[in-house]
Amino acid sequence: MRIAVDAMGGDYAPQAIVEGALLAVRECKAIDGLYLVGDETAIQAEIARCGGSSDRVVVRHAAEVIGMGESPANAVRRKKDSSINRAMDLVKDGSADAVFAAGSTGAAVAAATLKLRTLEGIRRPAIAVAMPTPADKPVLVIDGGATTDCTPEILMQFAIMGSVYSRQVLGQPEPKVGLMSVGTEEAKGNALSKETFELLEHAPVTFIGNVEGHDLFEGGVDVVVCDGFTGNVILKTSESVAHAVGKWLKRELTKNPVRLLGSLLLSGGLRSLKKKISQKTYGGAPLLGVNGICIIGHGSSDKIAAKNGILQAVEAVTHRVNESILAGVRHFAAAAAAPGAAP
């Protein structure tokens, strides 16, 4: 298995990305080859700093980098020799089986869509983000920001893709799929959610109906379907709340000596909680629906997040996620086209 890595993407690139990539290669024997794409001089310097390379690591030079503040689609088209473009090219020509990128999410989505194209029958790609829950199993939010304007058919395809990923990579034997809305009743929501509800009742997924925001963290749903605008707001709000709670907790636990002593007794549990809710745990989110495996990392990815993101790419390739997505979409299309099929 061969993985391409945009070594220049992210707040701490190339240092954190290169170090994380080398950790992944050492930990995972399934990686036959790993391409580090970007400024060759800078990448080689980081490899040397980490103690040298592996014979499974190849550096591919790319002269340009797409910045976080640039227009994603325009930059992808204009900067042909950017690290994200060259990394996607390796997947497109079959040199690599997957790509990991932790820079601009918009640039990664644009490059994947333009170069890899979507899978046959898939209208739009979606970012599937795994979020922790108290039930010790993640809930998958799809879409996390790739496609902001959706039709009912697009959301139905998101449900199929999310269900496949939850089952095959996250280990949920029969993922329960919910549609994000403003109430659990079928009649609640806007026109888009009501029409999508009707489609999901006939889709090849275990559809449990509408869910609300509080259902995300209660463990009763495995896949939450929404458009990319709503999903991105959910993710960023949840992330900010987690950071705020952490700051409040730290302030309250250090207000006086008694509380400080208590916090020392709780330190093991607090470290475990911090690890559980950290974005480093999964390392990235898959961009589902494109003709290749693409894992998008957080812009603030450190070496552990980069390593875990690359290992997540390995999981997606190993479990043949795209083949199962294609099978699910074709099954639905065939059933919908059958005489007397439900609308």
Buried (B, 14 or more C-beta within 10 A) or exposed (E): BBBBBBBBBBEBBBBBBBBBBBBBBEBBEEBEBBBBBBBBEBBBBBBEEBEEBBEBBBBBBBEBBBEBEBBBBEBBEEBEEBBBBBBBBBBBEEBBBBBBBBBBBBBBBBBBBBBBBBBEBBBBBBBBBBBBBEEEBBBBBBBBBBBEEBBBBBBBBBBBBBBBBBBBBBEBEEBBBBBBBEEBEBEBBEEBBBBBBEBBEBBBBBBBBBBBBEBBBEBBBBBBBBBBBBBBEBBEEBBEEBEEEBEEBEEEBEEEEEEEEEBEEEEEEBEEBEEEBBBBBBBBBBBBBBBBBBBBBBBEBBBBBBBBBBBBBBBBBBBBBBEBBBBBBEEBEEEBEEEEEEE
